[in-house]
Amino acid sequence: MKKNHSYMLIIITLLLVSLTISVSWFRDIESRRIEGERFLFPELGTPTDVNALKMLNDITEVRIESPKEAFSIIKNKESWILPNLANFPVSVDKIKRVIVGLAQLETIEAKTRNPELHGELGLNLPSSDSSPSTSISLIGKENNILATLLVGKDSKSGKDTRYVRRPDAQQTWLAWRNFELPDTKIGWLDEDLFSIARWRVADIKISHTNDSEVFIARENYAEQYFKIQNLDEDVLPLNPYVGNQLGSSIEKLPIKNIMLKENINKEDAIVGEYTTFDGLKVIVESFVFKGEIWISLNASSDINLRRELPADGPNIVGLPEMPSFESVVEEAESLNEQFSSWLFQFSKSKHVQFRTKLKDITKIQDLEQ
């Protein structure tokens, strides 16, 4: 019995010692947090989302320098724009995430202080010929630099952590990857300019100045396949899915380049008219300018274009609910805000689809078979 009692005292003692060590450890962490030793930029203020609005108000420019290019995102009244990309707007949420991410940037472990080893972590200056970093600087209202960080390679343990250092210090750090840092202007834009799902599209007309019109359509909202209209008797679709491939052409449109609209000579202009069952129309004008293809866009809503399924028709499982016309009106207005001042370049495959000719999607029937 006494032996069991002794064992119990030993266990309790060990638990008390363990608890004391844990409390001391957590107090040490909190002490270091208060002193800013775990945060690389305590000068940005309390690193919380609540403080984000104040930080946004204090910052007028986000400056990026990478091995690929150097550019700035600047505040223009209530929005953020890319001056070197035709003043195209950047999402405020993206700017906020980066600013808060810098304020909340916690170090995990100190690494080398030896400048000769900075390259191994990808932390040489962006202008360096070997192992350059990407630099981000937050600029204040008086054009003063509030914070600058060099971002290097992902750590070997995975993409949740990476190597960083302040350019005014030799000390490098392993830190949490708590924000993304695009190293090109295009990378700061939303993934797609806009996206109209194929299931919404009713018909597509592509008009050429000196060639036949391309016209594909679905019979109704529940129809699965687009069909090429008004084909000659000896002409067939290139394959059964070619209509659906074209019907997806305004689904997901990642931007490759942007320029401001100008009074320019639009060589070889081709006009595509994309109409949805819910009453949206998107005009896609493709033309050549200085040897390159550019796209002009315009959206509108029209209740007369709306083609709903009959109320007494069959209940089709899995068919997406058609958007209300009120939401389509708002969508058209929002799209035109994105389109009105700019011309765009997309991927080569999208440009090919926007300039489709009838001969590209048809074939002559083999009458000998």
For each residue, the residues with C-beta under 8 A, 3 or more apart:
1: 4 5
2: 5 6
3: 6 7
4: 1 7 8
5: 1 2 8 9
6: 2 3 9 10
7: 3 4 10 11
8: 4 5 11 12
9: 5 6 12 13
10: 6 7 13 14
11: 7 8 14 15
12: 8 9 15 16
13: 9 10 16 17
14: 10 11 17 18
15: 11 12 18 19
16: 12 13 19 20
17: 13 14 20 21
18: 14 15 21 22
19: 15 16 22 23
20: 16 17 23 24
21: 17 18 24 25
22: 18 19 25 26
23: 19 20 26 27
24: 20 21 27 28
25: 21 22 28 29
26: 22 23 29 30
27: 23 24 30 31
28: 24 25 31 32
29: 25 26 32 33 38
30: 26 27 33 34
31: 27 28 34 35
32: 28 29 35 37 38
33: 29 30 36 37 38 39
34: 30 31
35: 31 32
36: 33 39 42
37: 32 33
38: 29 32 33 106 107
39: 33 36 42 47 103 104 105 106 107
40: 102 105 106 107 149 164 166 173 175
41: 44 102 103 105 147 149
42: 36 39 47
43: 146 147
44: 41 47 55 99 102 103 138 146 147
45: 51 54 55 103
46: 50 51 103
47: 39 42 44 51 100 103 104
48: 51 52 104
49: 52 100
50: 46 53
51: 45 46 47 48 54 55 100 103
52: 48 49 55 56 96 99 100
53: 50 56 57
54: 45 51 57 58
55: 44 45 51 52 58 59 99 100 103
56: 52 53 59 92 95 96 99
57: 53 54
58: 54 55 140 141 146
59: 55 56 62 75 99 138 139 140 146
60: 74 75 139 140 141
61: 72 73 74 75 138 139
62: 59 72 73 74 80 95 98 99 136 137 138 139
63: 70 71 72 135 136 137 138 139
64: 70 71 72 73 134 135 136 181 182 183
65: 70 126 127 134 135
66: 69 70 126 132 134 135 183 184
67: 126 132 134 183
68: 183 184
69: 66 183 184 185
70: 63 64 65 66 126
71: 63 64 82 83 84 85 185
72: 61 62 63 64 82 83 84
73: 61 62 64 80 81 82 90 95 188
74: 60 61 62 80 81 83
75: 59 60 61 79 80
76: 79 80 81 87
77:
78:
79: 75 76 89 92
80: 62 73 74 75 76 89 90 91 92 95
81: 73 74 76 87 88 89 90
82: 71 72 73 85 86 87 88 89 90 185 188
83: 71 72 74 87
84: 71 72 185
85: 71 82 88 185 186 258
86: 82 258 259 260 341 342
87: 76 81 82 83 260 341
88: 81 82 85 189 258 342
89: 79 80 81 82
90: 73 80 81 82 94 95 188 189
91: 80 94 95 190
92: 56 79 80 95 96
93: 96 97
94: 90 91 97 98 188
95: 56 62 73 80 90 91 92 98 99
96: 52 56 92 93 99 100
97: 93 94 100 101 179 180
98: 62 94 95 101 102 136 179 180 181
99: 44 52 55 56 59 62 95 96 102 103 138
100: 47 49 51 52 55 96 97 103 104 179
101: 97 98 104 105 178 179
102: 40 41 44 98 99 105 136 138 147 149 179
103: 39 41 44 45 46 47 51 55 99 100
104: 39 47 48 100 101 178
105: 39 40 41 101 102 149 164 175 176 178
106: 38 39 40 175 176 178
107: 38 39 40 110 173 174 175
108: 161 173 174 175 176
109: 173 174
110: 107 171 172 173 174
111: 121 163 171 172 173 174
112: 117 118 120 121 172
113: 170 171 172
114: 117 118 170
115: 118 170
116: 119
117: 112 114 120 121
118: 112 114 115 121 123 124 131 165 170 172
119: 116 122 123 124 128 130 131
120: 112 117 131
121: 111 112 117 118 131 152 153 163 172
122: 119 131 132 133 152 153 163
123: 118 119 131 133 150 152 163 164 165 172
124: 118 119 128 130 131 132 133
125: 128 132 133 135 150 167
126: 65 66 67 70 132 133 134 135 150
127: 65 132
128: 119 124 125 131 132
129: 132
130: 119 124
131: 118 119 120 121 122 123 124 128 152
132: 66 67 122 124 125 126 127 128 129
133: 122 123 124 125 126 150 151 152
134: 64 65 66 67 126 150 151 181 183
135: 63 64 65 66 125 126 148 149 150 151 167
136: 62 63 64 98 102 148 149 151 181
137: 62 63 145 147 148 149
138: 44 59 61 62 63 99 102 145 146 147 148
139: 59 60 61 62 63 143 144 145 146
140: 58 59 60 143 144 145 146
141: 58 60
142:
143: 139 140
144: 139 140
145: 137 138 139 140 148
146: 43 44 58 59 138 139 140
147: 41 43 44 102 137 138
148: 135 136 137 138 145 166 167 168
149: 40 41 102 105 135 136 137 164 165 166 167
150: 123 125 126 133 134 135 164 165 166 167
151: 133 134 135 136 162 164 181
152: 121 122 123 131 133 162 163 164 165 172
153: 121 122 162 163
154: 158 159 161 162 177
155: 158 161 162 163 174
156:
157: 160 161
158: 154 155 161
159: 154 162 177
160: 157 176 177
161: 108 154 155 157 158 174 175 176 177
162: 151 152 153 154 155 159 174 175 177
163: 111 121 122 123 152 153 155 172 173 174 175
164: 40 105 123 149 150 151 152 172 173 175
165: 118 123 149 150 152 169 170 171 172 173
166: 40 148 149 150 169 171
167: 125 135 148 149 150
168: 148
169: 165 166
170: 113 114 115 118 165
171: 110 111 113 165 166
172: 110 111 112 113 118 121 123 152 163 164 165
173: 40 107 108 109 110 111 163 164 165
174: 107 108 109 110 111 155 161 162 163
175: 40 105 106 107 108 161 162 163 164
176: 105 106 108 160 161
177: 154 159 160 161 162
178: 101 104 105 106
179: 97 98 100 101 102
180: 97 98
181: 64 98 134 136 151
182: 64 186 187 188
183: 64 66 67 68 69 134 187
184: 66 68 69 187 188
185: 69 71 82 84 85 188 189
186: 85 182 189 255 256 257
187: 182 183 184
188: 73 82 90 94 182 184 185
189: 88 90 185 186 193 255
190: 91 193
191: 252 254
192: 195 252 253 254 255
193: 189 190 253 254 255 338 344 346
194: 250 253 335 338
195: 192 250 251 252 253
196: 200 201 250 251 274 276 280 282
197: 200 201 251 320
198: 201 244 247 248 251
199: 319 320
200: 196 197 276 277 278 280 322 323
201: 196 197 198 204 218 226 247 250 274 275 276 277
202: 217 218 221 275 276 277 305 307
203: 215 216 217 218 226 275
204: 201 214 215 216 217 226 246 247 249 272 273 274 275
205: 213 214 215 272 273
206: 213 214 215 270 271 272 273 354 355 356 357
207: 213 270 271 272 273
208: 211 212 213 270 357
209: 268 269 270
210:
211: 208 357 358
212: 208 357 358
213: 205 206 207 208 358
214: 204 205 206 228 246 356 357 358 361
215: 203 204 205 206 228 229 230
216: 203 204 226 227 228 229 243 246 247
217: 202 203 204 226 227 229
218: 201 202 203 221 223 224 225 226 227 247
219: 223 227
220: 223 277 307 309
221: 202 218 277 307 308 309 319 322
222: 309 313 316 319
223: 218 219 220
224: 218
225: 218 240 241 243 244
226: 201 203 204 216 217 218 243 244 246 247
227: 216 217 218 219 237 243
228: 214 215 216 231 237 242 243 358 361 362
229: 215 216 217
230: 215
231: 228 235 236 237 362
232: 235
233: 365
234: 364 365 367
235: 231 232 362 363 364 365
236: 231 362 363 364 365
237: 227 228 231 240 242 243 361 362 363
238: 242 360 361 362 363
239: 242
240: 225 237
241: 225 244 245
242: 228 237 238 239 245 246 361
243: 216 225 226 227 228 237 246 247 361
244: 198 225 226 241 247 248
245: 241 242 248 249 353
246: 204 214 216 226 242 243 249 353 356 361
247: 198 201 204 216 218 226 243 244
248: 198 244 245 251
249: 204 245 246 274 350 353 354
250: 194 195 196 201 253 274 282 284
251: 195 196 197 198 248
252: 191 192 195
253: 192 193 194 195 250 344 346 350
254: 191 192 193 346 347
255: 186 189 192 193 258 344 345 346
256: 186 344 345 346 347
257: 186 344 345
258: 85 86 88 255 342 343 344 345
259: 86 262 294 342 343
260: 86 87 341 342 343
261: 296 341 342 343
262: 259
263:
264: 289
265: 289
266: 269 285 287 288 289
267: 287 288 289
268: 209 287 288
269: 209 266 285 286 287
270: 206 207 208 209 285 286 287 354 355
271: 206 207 283 284 285 286
272: 204 205 206 207 283 284 285 286 354
273: 204 205 206 207 281 282 283 284
274: 196 201 204 249 250 281 282 283 284
275: 201 202 203 204 280 281 305
276: 196 200 201 202 279 280 281 305 328
277: 200 201 202 220 221 306 307 308 322
278: 200 306 322 323 325 328
279: 276 301 302 303 304 305 306 325 328
280: 196 200 275 276 299 300 301 305 328 331 332
281: 273 274 275 276 299 300 301 302 305
282: 196 250 273 274 297 298 299 335
283: 271 272 273 274 297 298 299 300
284: 250 271 272 273 274 295 296 297 354
285: 266 269 270 271 272 295 296 297 298
286: 269 270 271 272 293 294 295 351 354 355
287: 266 267 268 269 270 293 294 296
288: 266 267 268 291 292 293 294
289: 264 265 266 267 292 294 343
290:
291: 288
292: 288 289 345
293: 286 287 288 345 351 355
294: 259 286 287 288 289 343 344 345
295: 284 285 286 343 344 345 346 351 354
296: 261 284 285 287 339 343 344
297: 282 283 284 285 335 339 344
298: 282 283 285 336 339
299: 280 281 282 283 331 332 335 336 339
300: 280 281 283 332
301: 279 280 281 325 328 329 331 332
302: 279 281 305 306
303: 279 306 325
304: 279
305: 202 275 276 279 280 281 302
306: 277 278 279 302 303 325
307: 202 220 221 277
308: 221 277 322
309: 220 221 222 313 316
310: 313
311:
312:
313: 222 309 310
314:
315:
316: 222 309 319
317:
318:
319: 199 221 222 316
320: 197 199
321:
322: 200 221 277 278 308
323: 200 278 327 328 331
324: 327 328
325: 278 279 301 303 306 328 329
326: 329 330
327: 323 324 330 331
328: 276 278 279 280 301 323 324 325 331 332
329: 301 325 326 332 333
330: 326 327 333 334
331: 280 299 301 323 327 328 334 335
332: 280 299 300 301 328 329 335 336
333: 329 330 336 337
334: 330 331 337 338
335: 194 282 297 299 331 332 338 339
336: 298 299 332 333 339 340
337: 333 334 340
338: 193 194 334 335 342
339: 296 297 298 299 335 336 342
340: 336 337
341: 86 87 260 261
342: 86 88 258 259 260 261 338 339
343: 258 259 260 261 289 294 295 296
344: 193 253 255 256 257 258 294 295 296 297
345: 255 256 257 258 292 293 294 295 351
346: 193 253 254 255 256 295 350 351
347: 254 256 350 351
348: 351 352
349: 352 353
350: 249 253 346 347 353 354
351: 286 293 295 345 346 347 348 354 355
352: 348 349 355 356
353: 245 246 249 349 350 356
354: 206 249 270 272 284 286 295 350 351
355: 206 270 286 293 351 352
356: 206 214 246 352 353 360 361
357: 206 208 211 212 214 360 361
358: 211 212 213 214 228 361 362
359: 362
360: 238 356 357
361: 214 228 237 238 242 243 246 356 357 358
362: 228 231 235 236 237 238 358 359
363: 235 236 237 238
364: 234 235 236
365: 233 234 235 236
366: 369
367: 234
368:
369: 366
